Amino acid sequence: MAKEAGVQGNMARIQPAPKHSEIASKISTYREQVTRELSALAKQGLLQRADGALVIPDIARLQRIVEEVRRSA
């Protein structure tokens, strides 16, 4: 979603922020799980909410985490 929204430098802004149910539908999971994961990402500083948008301030860091998870799966 960040790539679709457009990455500028090392940051992406997804606006308007998608509903949790929309994200859940795209990845075949439950809205509650999306809510938990987005909260965890926010606590790690990987996701922020601003003016009705989701902001990913460090795309490279998020990509490294995704790659690590995929390798261990």
All heavy atoms as TSV, in Angstrom:
chain	resi	resn	atom	element	x	y	z
A	1	MET	N	N	0.827	-1.194	0.000
A	1	MET	CA	C	0.000	0.000	0.000
A	1	MET	C	C	0.869	1.255	0.000
A	1	MET	O	O	0.528	2.238	-0.641
A	1	MET	CB	C	-0.941	0.003	1.210
A	1	MET	CG	C	-1.994	-1.089	1.161
A	1	MET	SD	S	-3.016	-1.123	2.651
A	1	MET	CE	C	-4.214	0.072	2.164
A	2	ALA	N	N	1.988	1.178	0.714
A	2	ALA	CA	C	2.894	2.328	0.761
A	2	ALA	C	C	3.476	2.596	-0.616
A	2	ALA	O	O	3.573	3.746	-1.050
A	2	ALA	CB	C	4.002	2.096	1.775
A	3	LYS	N	N	3.853	1.529	-1.318
A	3	LYS	CA	C	4.422	1.700	-2.654
A	3	LYS	C	C	3.390	2.295	-3.607
A	3	LYS	O	O	3.715	3.146	-4.433
A	3	LYS	CB	C	4.938	0.368	-3.187
A	3	LYS	CG	C	6.197	-0.093	-2.490
A	3	LYS	CD	C	6.654	-1.432	-3.009
A	3	LYS	CE	C	7.877	-1.912	-2.248
A	3	LYS	NZ	N	8.286	-3.252	-2.680
A	4	GLU	N	N	2.153	1.854	-3.491
A	4	GLU	CA	C	1.074	2.395	-4.330
A	4	GLU	C	C	0.839	3.870	-4.035
A	4	GLU	O	O	0.544	4.646	-4.940
A	4	GLU	CB	C	-0.219	1.610	-4.103
A	4	GLU	CG	C	-0.195	0.201	-4.630
A	4	GLU	CD	C	-1.436	-0.579	-4.234
A	4	GLU	OE1	O	-2.421	0.021	-3.739
A	4	GLU	OE2	O	-1.422	-1.802	-4.422
A	5	ALA	N	N	0.952	4.240	-2.762
A	5	ALA	CA	C	0.717	5.632	-2.363
A	5	ALA	C	C	1.856	6.537	-2.810
A	5	ALA	O	O	1.665	7.735	-2.993
A	5	ALA	CB	C	0.538	5.724	-0.850
A	6	GLY	N	N	3.027	5.948	-2.963
A	6	GLY	CA	C	4.190	6.723	-3.381
A	6	GLY	C	C	5.159	6.940	-2.242
A	6	GLY	O	O	4.787	7.452	-1.194
A	7	VAL	N	N	6.378	6.514	-2.464
A	7	VAL	CA	C	7.429	6.672	-1.481
A	7	VAL	C	C	8.249	7.897	-1.852
A	7	VAL	O	O	8.679	8.041	-2.987
A	7	VAL	CB	C	8.330	5.412	-1.433
A	7	VAL	CG1	C	9.480	5.608	-0.462
A	7	VAL	CG2	C	7.515	4.185	-1.062
A	8	GLN	N	N	8.420	8.786	-0.894
A	8	GLN	CA	C	9.234	9.986	-1.100
A	8	GLN	C	C	10.396	9.919	-0.126
A	8	GLN	O	O	10.195	9.974	1.088
A	8	GLN	CB	C	8.414	11.254	-0.870
A	8	GLN	CG	C	7.308	11.414	-1.884
A	8	GLN	CD	C	6.494	12.673	-1.630
A	8	GLN	OE1	O	6.543	13.259	-0.550
A	8	GLN	NE2	N	5.759	13.087	-2.638
A	9	GLY	N	N	11.591	9.797	-0.687
A	9	GLY	CA	C	12.750	9.606	0.172
A	9	GLY	C	C	12.645	8.241	0.815
A	9	GLY	O	O	12.619	7.233	0.128
A	10	ASN	N	N	12.508	8.211	2.111
A	10	ASN	CA	C	12.365	6.960	2.850
A	10	ASN	C	C	11.044	6.945	3.614
A	10	ASN	O	O	10.896	6.242	4.592
A	10	ASN	CB	C	13.559	6.793	3.815
A	10	ASN	CG	C	13.605	5.425	4.436
A	10	ASN	OD1	O	13.234	4.437	3.834
A	10	ASN	ND2	N	14.064	5.366	5.673
A	11	MET	N	N	10.081	7.745	3.152
A	11	MET	CA	C	8.805	7.885	3.843
A	11	MET	C	C	7.641	7.693	2.870
A	11	MET	O	O	7.761	8.007	1.694
A	11	MET	CB	C	8.700	9.270	4.470
A	11	MET	CG	C	7.460	9.457	5.304
A	11	MET	SD	S	7.287	11.172	5.868
A	11	MET	CE	C	6.333	11.818	4.525
A	12	ALA	N	N	6.543	7.167	3.387
A	12	ALA	CA	C	5.328	7.048	2.578
A	12	ALA	C	C	4.146	7.551	3.392
A	12	ALA	O	O	4.122	7.451	4.617
A	12	ALA	CB	C	5.096	5.610	2.153
A	13	ARG	N	N	3.173	8.086	2.676
A	13	ARG	CA	C	1.955	8.606	3.306
A	13	ARG	C	C	0.769	8.001	2.571
A	13	ARG	O	O	0.582	8.253	1.373
A	13	ARG	CB	C	1.935	10.125	3.215
A	13	ARG	CG	C	0.760	10.771	3.876
A	13	ARG	CD	C	0.854	12.303	3.707
A	13	ARG	NE	N	-0.162	12.955	4.467
A	13	ARG	CZ	C	-0.048	13.352	5.725
A	13	ARG	NH1	N	1.087	13.182	6.359
A	13	ARG	NH2	N	-1.035	13.942	6.347
A	14	ILE	N	N	-0.009	7.207	3.265
A	14	ILE	CA	C	-1.185	6.566	2.690
A	14	ILE	C	C	-2.397	7.384	3.120
A	14	ILE	O	O	-2.759	7.397	4.290
A	14	ILE	CB	C	-1.324	5.113	3.173
A	14	ILE	CG1	C	-0.046	4.341	2.850
A	14	ILE	CG2	C	-2.544	4.453	2.544
A	14	ILE	CD1	C	0.045	2.985	3.518
A	15	GLN	N	N	-2.980	8.083	2.156
A	15	GLN	CA	C	-4.095	8.970	2.481
A	15	GLN	C	C	-5.193	8.814	1.451
A	15	GLN	O	O	-4.916	8.843	0.257
A	15	GLN	CB	C	-3.630	10.410	2.510
A	15	GLN	CG	C	-4.636	11.346	3.103
A	15	GLN	CD	C	-3.999	12.702	3.437
A	15	GLN	OE1	O	-2.871	12.989	3.107
A	15	GLN	NE2	N	-4.755	13.528	4.105
A	16	PRO	N	N	-6.397	8.615	1.892
A	16	PRO	CA	C	-6.824	8.490	3.285
A	16	PRO	C	C	-6.379	7.152	3.867
A	16	PRO	O	O	-6.141	6.197	3.126
A	16	PRO	CB	C	-8.349	8.578	3.210
A	16	PRO	CG	C	-8.686	8.067	1.849
A	16	PRO	CD	C	-7.529	8.483	0.967
A	17	ALA	N	N	-6.270	7.121	5.175
A	17	ALA	CA	C	-5.877	5.879	5.844
A	17	ALA	C	C	-6.957	4.830	5.590
A	17	ALA	O	O	-8.145	5.102	5.732
A	17	ALA	CB	C	-5.733	6.113	7.346
A	18	PRO	N	N	-6.554	3.634	5.189
A	18	PRO	CA	C	-7.542	2.579	4.947
A	18	PRO	C	C	-8.166	2.116	6.252
A	18	PRO	O	O	-7.541	2.186	7.318
A	18	PRO	CB	C	-6.724	1.470	4.301
A	18	PRO	CG	C	-5.337	1.699	4.780
A	18	PRO	CD	C	-5.197	3.185	4.957
A	19	LYS	N	N	-9.382	1.645	6.153
A	19	LYS	CA	C	-10.043	1.079	7.326
A	19	LYS	C	C	-9.391	-0.262	7.642
A	19	LYS	O	O	-8.920	-0.968	6.749
A	19	LYS	CB	C	-11.532	0.881	7.047
A	19	LYS	CG	C	-12.264	2.181	6.847
A	19	LYS	CD	C	-13.724	1.944	6.578
A	19	LYS	CE	C	-14.417	3.277	6.348
A	19	LYS	NZ	N	-15.831	3.113	6.055
A	20	HIS	N	N	-9.389	-0.600	8.899
A	20	HIS	CA	C	-8.792	-1.866	9.316
A	20	HIS	C	C	-9.471	-3.036	8.624
A	20	HIS	O	O	-8.812	-4.014	8.261
A	20	HIS	CB	C	-8.851	-2.020	10.825
A	20	HIS	CG	C	-8.013	-1.017	11.548
A	20	HIS	ND1	N	-7.804	-1.056	12.898
A	20	HIS	CD2	C	-7.297	0.056	11.108
A	20	HIS	CE1	C	-7.022	-0.057	13.267
A	20	HIS	NE2	N	-6.712	0.626	12.193
A	21	SER	N	N	-10.772	-2.945	8.430
A	21	SER	CA	C	-11.504	-4.026	7.760
A	21	SER	C	C	-11.071	-4.167	6.296
A	21	SER	O	O	-11.029	-5.276	5.765
A	21	SER	CB	C	-13.012	-3.797	7.855
A	21	SER	OG	O	-13.363	-2.558	7.271
A	22	GLU	N	N	-10.713	-3.062	5.641
A	22	GLU	CA	C	-10.232	-3.115	4.261
A	22	GLU	C	C	-8.891	-3.838	4.188
A	22	GLU	O	O	-8.668	-4.658	3.296
A	22	GLU	CB	C	-10.075	-1.704	3.691
A	22	GLU	CG	C	-11.362	-0.955	3.493
A	22	GLU	CD	C	-11.143	0.506	3.116
A	22	GLU	OE1	O	-10.022	0.865	2.697
A	22	GLU	OE2	O	-12.088	1.281	3.250
A	23	ILE	N	N	-8.004	-3.519	5.121
A	23	ILE	CA	C	-6.696	-4.173	5.159
A	23	ILE	C	C	-6.883	-5.664	5.431
A	23	ILE	O	O	-6.279	-6.516	4.766
A	23	ILE	CB	C	-5.782	-3.537	6.215
A	23	ILE	CG1	C	-5.496	-2.070	5.868
A	23	ILE	CG2	C	-4.478	-4.315	6.350
A	23	ILE	CD1	C	-4.787	-1.307	6.962
A	24	ALA	N	N	-7.735	-5.981	6.384
A	24	ALA	CA	C	-7.991	-7.381	6.742
A	24	ALA	C	C	-8.503	-8.166	5.537
A	24	ALA	O	O	-8.068	-9.294	5.286
A	24	ALA	CB	C	-8.987	-7.456	7.894
A	25	SER	N	N	-9.377	-7.570	4.786
A	25	SER	CA	C	-9.926	-8.228	3.603
A	25	SER	C	C	-8.836	-8.514	2.574
A	25	SER	O	O	-8.806	-9.583	1.964
A	25	SER	CB	C	-11.009	-7.350	2.988
A	25	SER	OG	O	-11.481	-7.911	1.793
A	26	LYS	N	N	-7.906	-7.582	2.396
A	26	LYS	CA	C	-6.828	-7.754	1.420
A	26	LYS	C	C	-5.868	-8.874	1.795
A	26	LYS	O	O	-5.280	-9.509	0.929
A	26	LYS	CB	C	-6.021	-6.453	1.259
A	26	LYS	CG	C	-6.724	-5.403	0.466
A	26	LYS	CD	C	-5.807	-4.214	0.251
A	26	LYS	CE	C	-6.505	-3.189	-0.625
A	26	LYS	NZ	N	-5.584	-2.145	-1.071
A	27	ILE	N	N	-5.675	-9.097	3.088
A	27	ILE	CA	C	-4.695	-10.089	3.518
A	27	ILE	C	C	-5.332	-11.301	4.185
A	27	ILE	O	O	-4.644	-12.111	4.806
A	27	ILE	CB	C	-3.622	-9.461	4.435
A	27	ILE	CG1	C	-4.244	-8.863	5.706
A	27	ILE	CG2	C	-2.834	-8.407	3.684
A	27	ILE	CD1	C	-3.217	-8.389	6.717
A	28	SER	N	N	-6.621	-11.441	4.043
A	28	SER	CA	C	-7.358	-12.615	4.537
A	28	SER	C	C	-7.154	-12.871	6.029
A	28	SER	O	O	-6.735	-13.946	6.452
A	28	SER	CB	C	-6.978	-13.865	3.738
A	28	SER	OG	O	-7.272	-13.683	2.383
A	29	THR	N	N	-7.456	-11.853	6.809
A	29	THR	CA	C	-7.391	-12.005	8.257
A	29	THR	C	C	-8.549	-11.220	8.881
A	29	THR	O	O	-9.429	-10.743	8.179
A	29	THR	CB	C	-6.019	-11.554	8.808
A	29	THR	OG1	O	-5.917	-11.980	10.179
A	29	THR	CG2	C	-5.828	-10.049	8.726
A	30	TYR	N	N	-8.531	-11.100	10.188
A	30	TYR	CA	C	-9.593	-10.405	10.898
A	30	TYR	C	C	-9.197	-8.969	11.211
A	30	TYR	O	O	-8.022	-8.672	11.413
A	30	TYR	CB	C	-9.913	-11.124	12.217
A	30	TYR	CG	C	-10.415	-12.529	12.004
A	30	TYR	CD1	C	-9.572	-13.620	12.141
A	30	TYR	CD2	C	-11.728	-12.755	11.640
A	30	TYR	CE1	C	-10.025	-14.909	11.939
A	30	TYR	CE2	C	-12.198	-14.030	11.432
A	30	TYR	CZ	C	-11.349	-15.107	11.580
A	30	TYR	OH	O	-11.805	-16.382	11.360
A	31	ARG	N	N	-10.200	-8.105	11.279
A	31	ARG	CA	C	-9.972	-6.700	11.590
A	31	ARG	C	C	-9.235	-6.539	12.915
A	31	ARG	O	O	-8.338	-5.710	13.051
A	31	ARG	CB	C	-11.312	-5.954	11.631
A	31	ARG	CG	C	-11.174	-4.476	11.965
A	31	ARG	CD	C	-12.481	-3.848	12.395
A	31	ARG	NE	N	-13.098	-4.524	13.520
A	31	ARG	CZ	C	-12.723	-4.401	14.798
A	31	ARG	NH1	N	-11.702	-3.644	15.134
A	31	ARG	NH2	N	-13.358	-5.047	15.752
A	32	GLU	N	N	-9.592	-7.346	13.895
A	32	GLU	CA	C	-8.960	-7.248	15.210
A	32	GLU	C	C	-7.454	-7.503	15.140
A	32	GLU	O	O	-6.675	-6.831	15.823
A	32	GLU	CB	C	-9.613	-8.243	16.189
A	32	GLU	CG	C	-11.066	-7.919	16.506
A	32	GLU	CD	C	-12.064	-8.458	15.470
A	32	GLU	OE1	O	-11.644	-9.097	14.482
A	32	GLU	OE2	O	-13.271	-8.222	15.640
A	33	GLN	N	N	-7.052	-8.456	14.306
A	33	GLN	CA	C	-5.626	-8.746	14.159
A	33	GLN	C	C	-4.904	-7.573	13.498
A	33	GLN	O	O	-3.796	-7.219	13.882
A	33	GLN	CB	C	-5.407	-10.026	13.350
A	33	GLN	CG	C	-3.952	-10.442	13.259
A	33	GLN	CD	C	-3.347	-10.756	14.621
A	33	GLN	OE1	O	-3.995	-11.326	15.489
A	33	GLN	NE2	N	-2.098	-10.363	14.815
A	34	VAL	N	N	-5.539	-6.963	12.514
A	34	VAL	CA	C	-4.954	-5.787	11.863
A	34	VAL	C	C	-4.775	-4.675	12.880
A	34	VAL	O	O	-3.724	-4.032	12.938
A	34	VAL	CB	C	-5.827	-5.319	10.672
A	34	VAL	CG1	C	-5.369	-3.956	10.155
A	34	VAL	CG2	C	-5.816	-6.356	9.558
A	35	THR	N	N	-5.764	-4.458	13.716
A	35	THR	CA	C	-5.690	-3.425	14.752
A	35	THR	C	C	-4.516	-3.683	15.679
A	35	THR	O	O	-3.743	-2.766	15.991
A	35	THR	CB	C	-7.008	-3.362	15.546
A	35	THR	OG1	O	-8.075	-3.051	14.640
A	35	THR	CG2	C	-6.950	-2.320	16.648
A	36	ARG	N	N	-4.343	-4.929	16.113
A	36	ARG	CA	C	-3.224	-5.275	17.001
A	36	ARG	C	C	-1.885	-5.032	16.325
A	36	ARG	O	O	-0.959	-4.469	16.922
A	36	ARG	CB	C	-3.330	-6.730	17.454
A	36	ARG	CG	C	-4.360	-6.973	18.535
A	36	ARG	CD	C	-4.234	-8.365	19.120
A	36	ARG	NE	N	-4.643	-9.392	18.179
A	36	ARG	CZ	C	-5.885	-9.851	18.034
A	36	ARG	NH1	N	-6.857	-9.355	18.790
A	36	ARG	NH2	N	-6.165	-10.795	17.167
A	37	GLU	N	N	-1.759	-5.457	15.078
A	37	GLU	CA	C	-0.482	-5.307	14.366
A	37	GLU	C	C	-0.159	-3.842	14.087
A	37	GLU	O	O	0.996	-3.423	14.223
A	37	GLU	CB	C	-0.500	-6.107	13.064
A	37	GLU	CG	C	-0.549	-7.605	13.277
A	37	GLU	CD	C	0.620	-8.155	14.068
A	37	GLU	OE1	O	1.757	-7.630	13.935
A	37	GLU	OE2	O	0.415	-9.099	14.847
A	38	LEU	N	N	-1.146	-3.059	13.709
A	38	LEU	CA	C	-0.902	-1.632	13.467
A	38	LEU	C	C	-0.501	-0.935	14.762
A	38	LEU	O	O	0.372	-0.061	14.753
A	38	LEU	CB	C	-2.121	-0.970	12.837
A	38	LEU	CG	C	-2.475	-1.400	11.414
A	38	LEU	CD1	C	-3.727	-0.679	10.934
A	38	LEU	CD2	C	-1.326	-1.189	10.455
A	39	SER	N	N	-1.109	-1.331	15.860
A	39	SER	CA	C	-0.726	-0.760	17.165
A	39	SER	C	C	0.715	-1.123	17.505
A	39	SER	O	O	1.468	-0.280	18.001
A	39	SER	CB	C	-1.660	-1.262	18.260
A	39	SER	OG	O	-2.949	-0.741	18.078
A	40	ALA	N	N	1.101	-2.362	17.242
A	40	ALA	CA	C	2.472	-2.794	17.511
A	40	ALA	C	C	3.458	-2.016	16.637
A	40	ALA	O	O	4.524	-1.603	17.111
A	40	ALA	CB	C	2.614	-4.293	17.272
A	41	LEU	N	N	3.117	-1.808	15.373
A	41	LEU	CA	C	3.986	-1.037	14.481
A	41	LEU	C	C	4.118	0.404	14.965
A	41	LEU	O	O	5.198	0.989	14.910
A	41	LEU	CB	C	3.444	-1.063	13.049
A	41	LEU	CG	C	3.549	-2.399	12.317
A	41	LEU	CD1	C	2.780	-2.334	11.001
A	41	LEU	CD2	C	4.994	-2.786	12.090
A	42	ALA	N	N	3.016	0.969	15.458
A	42	ALA	CA	C	3.054	2.341	15.969
A	42	ALA	C	C	3.956	2.431	17.203
A	42	ALA	O	O	4.738	3.367	17.342
A	42	ALA	CB	C	1.645	2.821	16.292
A	43	LYS	N	N	3.877	1.434	18.088
A	43	LYS	CA	C	4.718	1.433	19.286
A	43	LYS	C	C	6.200	1.345	18.944
A	43	LYS	O	O	7.043	1.859	19.664
A	43	LYS	CB	C	4.322	0.283	20.211
A	43	LYS	CG	C	3.019	0.511	20.923
A	43	LYS	CD	C	2.647	-0.653	21.803
A	43	LYS	CE	C	1.278	-0.416	22.426
A	43	LYS	NZ	N	0.838	-1.560	23.233
A	44	GLN	N	N	6.516	0.693	17.822
A	44	GLN	CA	C	7.903	0.561	17.375
A	44	GLN	C	C	8.364	1.780	16.575
A	44	GLN	O	O	9.510	1.855	16.143
A	44	GLN	CB	C	8.058	-0.672	16.491
A	44	GLN	CG	C	7.831	-1.978	17.202
A	44	GLN	CD	C	7.899	-3.139	16.232
A	44	GLN	OE1	O	8.859	-3.264	15.472
A	44	GLN	NE2	N	6.879	-3.966	16.240
A	45	GLY	N	N	7.453	2.720	16.350
A	45	GLY	CA	C	7.803	3.913	15.589
A	45	GLY	C	C	7.795	3.704	14.083
A	45	GLY	O	O	8.308	4.526	13.329
A	46	LEU	N	N	7.206	2.602	13.643
A	46	LEU	CA	C	7.171	2.282	12.216
A	46	LEU	C	C	5.930	2.801	11.512
A	46	LEU	O	O	5.835	2.743	10.289
A	46	LEU	CB	C	7.253	0.764	12.016
A	46	LEU	CG	C	8.598	0.158	12.362
A	46	LEU	CD1	C	8.489	-1.347	12.487
A	46	LEU	CD2	C	9.609	0.531	11.305
A	47	LEU	N	N	4.984	3.296	12.281
A	47	LEU	CA	C	3.723	3.762	11.718
A	47	LEU	C	C	3.203	4.917	12.563
A	47	LEU	O	O	3.277	4.861	13.794
A	47	LEU	CB	C	2.702	2.613	11.720
A	47	LEU	CG	C	1.338	2.882	11.136
A	47	LEU	CD1	C	1.446	3.039	9.621
A	47	LEU	CD2	C	0.392	1.752	11.466
A	48	GLN	N	N	2.708	5.934	11.888
A	48	GLN	CA	C	2.125	7.079	12.588
A	48	GLN	C	C	0.812	7.444	11.919
A	48	GLN	O	O	0.605	7.168	10.737
A	48	GLN	CB	C	3.073	8.281	12.523
A	48	GLN	CG	C	4.429	8.029	13.108
A	48	GLN	CD	C	5.427	9.116	12.761
A	48	GLN	OE1	O	5.153	10.014	11.974
A	48	GLN	NE2	N	6.605	9.029	13.345
A	49	ARG	N	N	-0.047	8.077	12.664
A	49	ARG	CA	C	-1.296	8.614	12.108
A	49	ARG	C	C	-1.177	10.131	12.113
A	49	ARG	O	O	-0.769	10.715	13.100
A	49	ARG	CB	C	-2.492	8.193	12.944
A	49	ARG	CG	C	-2.719	6.708	12.908
A	49	ARG	CD	C	-4.022	6.363	13.612
A	49	ARG	NE	N	-4.279	4.948	13.517
A	49	ARG	CZ	C	-4.882	4.362	12.489
A	49	ARG	NH1	N	-5.306	5.082	11.481
A	49	ARG	NH2	N	-5.091	3.065	12.477
A	50	ALA	N	N	-1.545	10.734	10.981
A	50	ALA	CA	C	-1.480	12.187	10.891
A	50	ALA	C	C	-2.505	12.682	9.885
A	50	ALA	O	O	-2.496	12.260	8.726
A	50	ALA	CB	C	-0.083	12.633	10.481
A	51	ASP	N	N	-3.399	13.541	10.323
A	51	ASP	CA	C	-4.378	14.182	9.440
A	51	ASP	C	C	-5.118	13.191	8.544
A	51	ASP	O	O	-5.225	13.382	7.336
A	51	ASP	CB	C	-3.696	15.245	8.565
A	51	ASP	CG	C	-3.016	16.321	9.391
A	51	ASP	OD1	O	-3.586	16.700	10.433
A	51	ASP	OD2	O	-1.921	16.767	9.004
A	52	GLY	N	N	-5.605	12.108	9.130
A	52	GLY	CA	C	-6.377	11.134	8.369
A	52	GLY	C	C	-5.550	10.238	7.471
A	52	GLY	O	O	-6.085	9.560	6.597
A	53	ALA	N	N	-4.243	10.207	7.685
A	53	ALA	CA	C	-3.351	9.379	6.867
A	53	ALA	C	C	-2.547	8.442	7.752
A	53	ALA	O	O	-2.372	8.683	8.947
A	53	ALA	CB	C	-2.399	10.266	6.076
A	54	LEU	N	N	-2.062	7.372	7.144
A	54	LEU	CA	C	-1.074	6.517	7.782
A	54	LEU	C	C	0.270	6.930	7.221
A	54	LEU	O	O	0.447	6.996	5.999
A	54	LEU	CB	C	-1.315	5.041	7.450
A	54	LEU	CG	C	-2.491	4.350	8.109
A	54	LEU	CD1	C	-2.565	2.903	7.657
A	54	LEU	CD2	C	-2.391	4.416	9.612
A	55	VAL	N	N	1.213	7.216	8.091
A	55	VAL	CA	C	2.538	7.643	7.664
A	55	VAL	C	C	3.540	6.583	8.092
A	55	VAL	O	O	3.562	6.159	9.248
A	55	VAL	CB	C	2.913	9.008	8.291
A	55	VAL	CG1	C	4.315	9.421	7.893
A	55	VAL	CG2	C	1.892	10.063	7.896
A	56	ILE	N	N	4.351	6.159	7.136
A	56	ILE	CA	C	5.427	5.217	7.412
A	56	ILE	C	C	6.720	6.020	7.292
A	56	ILE	O	O	7.160	6.331	6.180
A	56	ILE	CB	C	5.398	4.037	6.422
A	56	ILE	CG1	C	4.031	3.364	6.489
A	56	ILE	CG2	C	6.528	3.051	6.737
A	56	ILE	CD1	C	3.746	2.432	5.355
A	57	PRO	N	N	7.312	6.383	8.428
A	57	PRO	CA	C	8.459	7.289	8.404
A	57	PRO	C	C	9.776	6.650	7.969
A	57	PRO	O	O	10.705	7.359	7.600
A	57	PRO	CB	C	8.554	7.781	9.849
A	57	PRO	CG	C	7.921	6.706	10.659
A	57	PRO	CD	C	6.860	6.098	9.788
A	58	ASP	N	N	9.854	5.314	7.998
A	58	ASP	CA	C	11.113	4.639	7.647
A	58	ASP	C	C	10.808	3.377	6.848
A	58	ASP	O	O	10.774	2.273	7.387
A	58	ASP	CB	C	11.891	4.311	8.927
A	58	ASP	CG	C	13.307	3.850	8.664
A	58	ASP	OD1	O	13.633	3.498	7.504
A	58	ASP	OD2	O	14.099	3.827	9.623
A	59	ILE	N	N	10.594	3.546	5.556
A	59	ILE	CA	C	10.257	2.429	4.673
A	59	ILE	C	C	11.350	1.365	4.699
A	59	ILE	O	O	11.064	0.174	4.739
A	59	ILE	CB	C	10.037	2.935	3.223
A	59	ILE	CG1	C	8.779	3.805	3.145
A	59	ILE	CG2	C	9.955	1.777	2.242
A	59	ILE	CD1	C	7.486	3.065	3.279
A	60	ALA	N	N	12.608	1.777	4.676
A	60	ALA	CA	C	13.715	0.818	4.646
A	60	ALA	C	C	13.702	-0.083	5.879
A	60	ALA	O	O	13.898	-1.298	5.771
A	60	ALA	CB	C	15.047	1.553	4.532
A	61	ARG	N	N	13.455	0.493	7.029
A	61	ARG	CA	C	13.412	-0.305	8.267
A	61	ARG	C	C	12.248	-1.285	8.229
A	61	ARG	O	O	12.410	-2.465	8.581
A	61	ARG	CB	C	13.287	0.622	9.474
A	61	ARG	CG	C	13.258	-0.099	10.793
A	61	ARG	CD	C	13.301	0.880	11.960
A	61	ARG	NE	N	12.928	0.213	13.187
A	61	ARG	CZ	C	12.204	0.762	14.149
A	61	ARG	NH1	N	11.790	2.009	14.030
A	61	ARG	NH2	N	11.907	0.089	15.227
A	62	LEU	N	N	11.099	-0.841	7.783
A	62	LEU	CA	C	9.942	-1.721	7.683
A	62	LEU	C	C	10.226	-2.851	6.692
A	62	LEU	O	O	9.901	-4.013	6.956
A	62	LEU	CB	C	8.699	-0.933	7.264
A	62	LEU	CG	C	7.406	-1.726	7.154
A	62	LEU	CD1	C	7.045	-2.391	8.476
A	62	LEU	CD2	C	6.278	-0.819	6.694
A	63	GLN	N	N	10.852	-2.544	5.575
A	63	GLN	CA	C	11.183	-3.567	4.577
A	63	GLN	C	C	12.138	-4.616	5.155
A	63	GLN	O	O	11.971	-5.803	4.915
A	63	GLN	CB	C	11.796	-2.921	3.331
A	63	GLN	CG	C	12.029	-3.901	2.207
A	63	GLN	CD	C	10.758	-4.525	1.674
A	63	GLN	OE1	O	9.743	-3.853	1.516
A	63	GLN	NE2	N	10.798	-5.808	1.411
A	64	ARG	N	N	13.123	-4.184	5.938
A	64	ARG	CA	C	14.052	-5.139	6.563
A	64	ARG	C	C	13.309	-6.088	7.502
A	64	ARG	O	O	13.573	-7.296	7.504
A	64	ARG	CB	C	15.147	-4.395	7.329
A	64	ARG	CG	C	16.212	-3.791	6.449
A	64	ARG	CD	C	17.402	-3.300	7.254
A	64	ARG	NE	N	17.064	-2.323	8.282
A	64	ARG	CZ	C	17.012	-0.998	8.090
A	64	ARG	NH1	N	17.268	-0.488	6.901
A	64	ARG	NH2	N	16.706	-0.191	9.085
A	65	ILE	N	N	12.367	-5.554	8.257
A	65	ILE	CA	C	11.589	-6.389	9.180
A	65	ILE	C	C	10.753	-7.399	8.394
A	65	ILE	O	O	10.694	-8.575	8.746
A	65	ILE	CB	C	10.707	-5.509	10.089
A	65	ILE	CG1	C	11.596	-4.734	11.060
A	65	ILE	CG2	C	9.679	-6.354	10.839
A	65	ILE	CD1	C	10.883	-3.650	11.825
A	66	VAL	N	N	10.128	-6.957	7.325
A	66	VAL	CA	C	9.313	-7.856	6.494
A	66	VAL	C	C	10.183	-8.970	5.920
A	66	VAL	O	O	9.801	-10.146	5.935
A	66	VAL	CB	C	8.608	-7.062	5.362
A	66	VAL	CG1	C	7.991	-8.005	4.348
A	66	VAL	CG2	C	7.557	-6.133	5.946
A	67	GLU	N	N	11.363	-8.622	5.424
A	67	GLU	CA	C	12.270	-9.626	4.857
A	67	GLU	C	C	12.711	-10.645	5.907
A	67	GLU	O	O	12.783	-11.839	5.631
A	67	GLU	CB	C	13.470	-8.946	4.218
A	67	GLU	CG	C	13.113	-8.213	2.946
A	67	GLU	CD	C	14.228	-7.330	2.414
A	67	GLU	OE1	O	15.346	-7.333	2.998
A	67	GLU	OE2	O	13.991	-6.644	1.410
A	68	GLU	N	N	12.987	-10.177	7.124
A	68	GLU	CA	C	13.371	-11.091	8.201
A	68	GLU	C	C	12.244	-12.063	8.514
A	68	GLU	O	O	12.485	-13.264	8.708
A	68	GLU	CB	C	13.732	-10.309	9.457
A	68	GLU	CG	C	15.055	-9.594	9.398
A	68	GLU	CD	C	15.322	-8.759	10.636
A	68	GLU	OE1	O	14.696	-8.998	11.683
A	68	GLU	OE2	O	16.176	-7.855	10.546
A	69	VAL	N	N	11.025	-11.571	8.576
A	69	VAL	CA	C	9.878	-12.422	8.873
A	69	VAL	C	C	9.681	-13.451	7.763
A	69	VAL	O	O	9.435	-14.626	8.025
A	69	VAL	CB	C	8.601	-11.565	9.070
A	69	VAL	CG1	C	7.365	-12.438	9.122
A	69	VAL	CG2	C	8.726	-10.732	10.335
A	70	ARG	N	N	9.821	-13.030	6.523
A	70	ARG	CA	C	9.654	-13.962	5.403
A	70	ARG	C	C	10.724	-15.047	5.402
A	70	ARG	O	O	10.442	-16.194	5.081
A	70	ARG	CB	C	9.677	-13.195	4.096
A	70	ARG	CG	C	8.410	-12.427	3.846
A	70	ARG	CD	C	8.419	-11.730	2.515
A	70	ARG	NE	N	7.145	-11.061	2.295
A	70	ARG	CZ	C	6.963	-10.129	1.396
A	70	ARG	NH1	N	7.972	-9.731	0.608
A	70	ARG	NH2	N	5.790	-9.564	1.251
A	71	ARG	N	N	11.953	-14.690	5.757
A	71	ARG	CA	C	13.040	-15.682	5.810
A	71	ARG	C	C	12.797	-16.728	6.893
A	71	ARG	O	O	13.122	-17.890	6.737
A	71	ARG	CB	C	14.374	-15.006	6.039
A	71	ARG	CG	C	15.008	-14.452	4.780
A	71	ARG	CD	C	16.461	-14.105	5.026
A	71	ARG	NE	N	16.627	-13.096	6.059
A	71	ARG	CZ	C	16.825	-11.803	5.809
A	71	ARG	NH1	N	16.890	-11.354	4.586
A	71	ARG	NH2	N	16.962	-10.957	6.813
A	72	SER	N	N	12.243	-16.277	8.020
A	72	SER	CA	C	12.051	-17.200	9.143
A	72	SER	C	C	10.774	-18.028	9.008
A	72	SER	O	O	10.583	-18.971	9.759
A	72	SER	CB	C	12.027	-16.420	10.451
A	72	SER	OG	O	10.897	-15.575	10.526
A	73	ALA	N	N	9.929	-17.689	8.051
A	73	ALA	CA	C	8.664	-18.427	7.883
A	73	ALA	C	C	8.853	-19.707	7.105
A	73	ALA	O	O	9.725	-19.960	6.405
A	73	ALA	CB	C	7.647	-17.548	7.160
